[in-house]
Amino acid sequence: GRAAGEHKCEFLDAPVTGSKSHAASGQLAFLVGGDAATLERARPVLQAMSRQVIHVGPSGSGALLKLINNYLCGVQAASLAEALALIERSGLNRDSALEILNNGAPGSPLIKALSARMTARTYEVNFALELMQKDLQYAGREAAEHSVEFRTGKAAQQLFREARQRGWEGKDFSSVAEALR
């Protein structure tokens, strides 16, 4: 942002949340960091490509919130992988167990999508495993800078690292489940 100002330019960081299908249908959400007046001038352009444009704070705030969003997705994927391993190894009926979990309190849209990919073992890339691991690392650095312990993030990072070591790089981040199979 500072370099843009030195050149008399305006700057917004505006990462998006959503999946490939959200992008194709114009249903992404922009998480915008930067000057509010600059955002208002840019809003029509961003709105044409999304369902929502949210100002989250000064420059850098959009990128930080995107990392936090991805951190939560990564941790949920890792914990679902562990739950699925427990379901499978304990002899529970996997389909019945997942029906309960997907339709109960844990059943977020993300958990529903990930559980379908993990059980089918189809890992066409929506968001790559190695990119999720990278975002978990970056989120961990941000957490440390703000004196926040990153215990679940560290555990998730380890599981993603193991999945990469087992050859799942280049696949969807839901392939983290393969680290436990």
C-alpha positions as CSV (number, residue, x, y, z in Angstrom):
1,G,0.0,0.0,0.0
2,R,2.8,2.4,0.9
3,A,4.6,2.0,-2.4
4,A,1.4,2.7,-4.3
5,G,0.9,5.9,-2.4
6,E,4.5,7.0,-3.2
7,H,3.5,6.8,-6.9
8,K,0.2,8.6,-6.4
9,C,-1.8,5.3,-6.8
10,E,-4.4,3.9,-4.6
11,F,-4.2,0.3,-3.3
12,L,-6.7,-2.2,-1.9
13,D,-5.9,-5.8,-0.9
14,A,-9.0,-7.8,-1.9
15,P,-8.7,-11.6,-1.6
16,V,-11.8,-13.7,-2.2
17,T,-13.5,-16.5,-0.4
18,G,-15.4,-19.2,-2.2
19,S,-14.9,-22.2,-4.4
20,K,-14.5,-22.7,-8.1
21,S,-18.2,-23.0,-8.5
22,H,-18.7,-19.7,-6.6
23,A,-16.2,-18.0,-8.9
24,A,-17.9,-19.3,-12.0
25,S,-21.3,-18.1,-10.8
26,G,-20.1,-14.7,-9.5
27,Q,-20.8,-15.7,-5.9
28,L,-17.4,-15.0,-4.4
29,A,-16.9,-12.6,-1.4
30,F,-14.2,-10.0,-1.5
31,L,-12.4,-9.3,1.8
32,V,-11.1,-5.8,1.3
33,G,-8.4,-4.0,3.2
34,G,-7.5,-0.4,2.5
35,D,-8.9,3.1,2.5
36,A,-12.7,3.2,2.7
37,A,-13.0,6.0,0.1
38,T,-10.8,4.0,-2.3
39,L,-13.0,1.0,-1.8
40,E,-16.2,3.0,-2.6
41,R,-14.7,4.1,-5.9
42,A,-13.7,0.5,-6.7
43,R,-16.9,-1.1,-5.3
44,P,-18.8,-1.2,-8.6
45,V,-16.0,-3.2,-10.3
46,L,-15.7,-5.6,-7.4
47,Q,-19.5,-6.0,-7.0
48,A,-19.8,-7.1,-10.7
49,M,-17.6,-10.1,-9.8
50,S,-19.0,-11.1,-6.5
51,R,-22.0,-11.5,-4.2
52,Q,-20.4,-9.5,-1.4
53,V,-17.8,-6.9,-0.9
54,I,-16.8,-6.5,2.8
55,H,-14.4,-3.8,4.1
56,V,-12.5,-5.4,6.9
57,G,-10.0,-2.7,7.8
58,P,-6.8,-1.0,6.7
59,S,-4.4,-2.2,4.0
60,G,-3.4,-5.8,4.8
61,S,-6.6,-6.7,6.6
62,G,-8.1,-8.5,3.7
63,A,-5.1,-10.7,3.3
64,L,-5.0,-11.4,7.1
65,L,-8.7,-12.3,7.2
66,K,-8.2,-14.6,4.2
67,L,-5.4,-16.4,6.1
68,I,-7.6,-16.8,9.1
69,N,-10.4,-18.2,6.9
70,N,-8.0,-20.7,5.3
71,Y,-6.6,-21.6,8.7
72,L,-10.1,-22.5,9.9
73,C,-10.6,-24.6,6.7
74,G,-7.3,-26.4,7.2
75,V,-7.9,-27.2,10.8
76,Q,-11.4,-28.5,10.0
77,A,-10.1,-30.7,7.2
78,A,-7.4,-32.1,9.5
79,S,-9.9,-32.8,12.4
80,L,-12.3,-34.4,9.9
81,A,-9.5,-36.6,8.6
82,E,-8.9,-37.8,12.2
83,A,-12.6,-38.3,12.9
84,L,-13.0,-40.3,9.6
85,A,-10.0,-42.5,10.5
86,L,-11.5,-43.2,13.9
87,I,-14.9,-44.0,12.3
88,E,-13.3,-46.4,9.8
89,R,-10.9,-48.1,12.2
90,S,-13.4,-48.5,15.1
91,G,-15.9,-50.3,12.8
92,L,-18.6,-47.8,12.9
93,N,-20.8,-47.7,9.8
94,R,-19.1,-44.8,8.0
95,D,-22.2,-43.7,6.0
96,S,-24.4,-43.7,9.1
97,A,-21.8,-41.8,11.1
98,L,-21.3,-39.2,8.4
99,E,-25.0,-38.7,8.0
100,I,-25.2,-37.9,11.7
101,L,-22.2,-35.6,11.7
102,N,-23.1,-33.9,8.4
103,N,-26.6,-33.2,9.6
104,G,-25.7,-32.3,13.2
105,A,-23.7,-29.4,14.7
106,P,-20.4,-30.2,12.8
107,G,-22.2,-30.3,9.5
108,S,-21.0,-27.0,7.9
109,P,-21.0,-26.7,4.1
110,L,-17.2,-27.2,4.2
111,I,-17.4,-30.4,6.3
112,K,-20.1,-31.8,4.0
113,A,-18.0,-31.1,0.9
114,L,-14.8,-32.5,2.5
115,S,-16.4,-35.6,3.9
116,A,-17.8,-36.5,0.4
117,R,-14.3,-36.0,-1.2
118,M,-12.6,-38.0,1.6
119,T,-15.0,-40.9,1.5
120,A,-15.0,-41.1,-2.3
121,R,-11.2,-40.6,-2.2
122,T,-11.6,-38.2,-5.2
123,Y,-9.2,-35.3,-4.8
124,E,-9.7,-33.1,-7.9
125,V,-8.2,-29.8,-6.9
126,N,-10.4,-27.1,-5.6
127,F,-7.6,-25.8,-3.3
128,A,-4.3,-27.6,-3.4
129,L,-2.9,-29.5,-0.4
130,E,0.4,-27.7,-0.5
131,L,-1.3,-24.3,-0.7
132,M,-3.3,-25.1,2.4
133,Q,-0.1,-26.1,4.2
134,K,1.5,-22.8,3.1
135,D,-1.4,-20.8,4.4
136,L,-1.3,-22.6,7.7
137,Q,2.4,-21.7,8.0
138,Y,1.7,-18.1,7.2
139,A,-1.2,-18.0,9.6
140,G,1.1,-19.4,12.2
141,R,3.6,-16.6,11.6
142,E,0.8,-14.0,12.0
143,A,-0.4,-15.7,15.2
144,A,3.1,-15.5,16.6
145,E,3.4,-11.9,15.7
146,H,0.3,-11.2,17.6
147,S,1.2,-13.4,20.6
148,V,-1.5,-16.0,19.8
149,E,-0.6,-19.7,20.5
150,F,-1.2,-21.8,17.4
151,R,-1.7,-25.3,18.9
152,T,-4.4,-26.7,16.5
153,G,-2.7,-25.0,13.6
154,K,0.6,-26.7,14.4
155,A,-1.2,-30.1,14.6
156,A,-2.9,-29.5,11.3
157,Q,0.3,-28.4,9.7
158,Q,1.9,-31.7,10.7
159,L,-0.9,-33.7,9.2
160,F,-0.7,-31.7,5.9
161,R,3.1,-32.2,5.9
162,E,2.6,-36.0,6.3
163,A,0.1,-36.1,3.4
164,R,2.6,-34.3,1.2
165,Q,5.3,-36.8,2.2
166,R,3.0,-39.6,1.2
167,G,2.7,-38.2,-2.3
168,W,-0.6,-36.2,-2.2
169,E,0.9,-32.9,-3.3
170,G,-0.9,-31.5,-6.3
171,K,-4.2,-32.9,-5.1
172,D,-7.1,-31.2,-3.2
173,F,-6.5,-30.3,0.4
174,S,-9.1,-32.9,1.4
175,S,-6.5,-35.5,0.5
176,V,-5.0,-34.7,4.0
177,A,-7.2,-37.7,5.0
178,E,-4.7,-40.0,3.2
179,A,-2.1,-39.2,5.8
180,L,-4.1,-41.3,8.2
181,R,-5.0,-44.2,5.9
